[in-house]
């Protein structure tokens, strides 16, 4: 997401003629968009996106379980692994 924001800033600078970005070559301005596409392709291919989503779900589940135990007043038992 940061790369898209950077790309948009570069694009606005190039099109409007503001700042140092006005004199840059177009490939420099468009490079963050290409890098964002490569990042997304790698993240989907490697499973990075899915792992992050699963970690977030696990954290929310653990927080929900802990809140339930606190509301009931029962101690939270550690699971043996």
LINCORSUL-V848403 format. One record per residue. RES is the residue in one small letter. SS is DSSP state (@ for helix, = for strand, . for the rest). PSI is psi in whole degrees, 0 to 359 (NA if undefined). Layout:
# LINCORSUL-V848403
RES|SS|PSI / RES|SS|PSI
This chain:
# LINCORSUL-V848403
x|.|326 / x|@|323 / x|@|323 / x|@|318 / x|@|316 / x|@|318 / x|@|319 / x|@|320 / x|@|314 / x|@|318 / x|@|316 / x|@|318 / x|@|318 / x|@|313 / x|@|319 / x|@|345 / x|.|23 / x|.|143 / x|.|193 / x|@|341 / x|@|341 / x|@|330 / x|@|357 / x|.|154 / x|.|156 / x|@|328 / x|@|328 / x|@|321 / x|@|322 / x|@|351 / x|@|317 / x|@|328 / x|@|320 / x|@|316 / x|@|324 / x|@|318 / x|@|319 / x|@|318 / x|@|313 / x|@|320 / x|@|316 / x|@|317 / x|@|320 / x|@|320 / x|@|319 / x|@|348 / x|.|7 / x|@|315 / x|@|315 / x|@|319 / x|@|318 / x|@|319 / x|@|319 / x|@|321 / x|@|319 / x|@|319 / x|@|318 / x|@|318 / x|@|315 / x|@|322 / x|@|315 / x|@|320 / x|@|320 / x|@|318 / x|@|316 / x|@|318 / x|@|321 / x|@|316 / x|@|320 / x|@|322 / x|@|325 / x|@|342 / x|.|20 / x|.|145 / x|.|147 / x|.|120 / x|.|141 / x|.|136 / x|.|139 / x|.|138 / x|.|NA
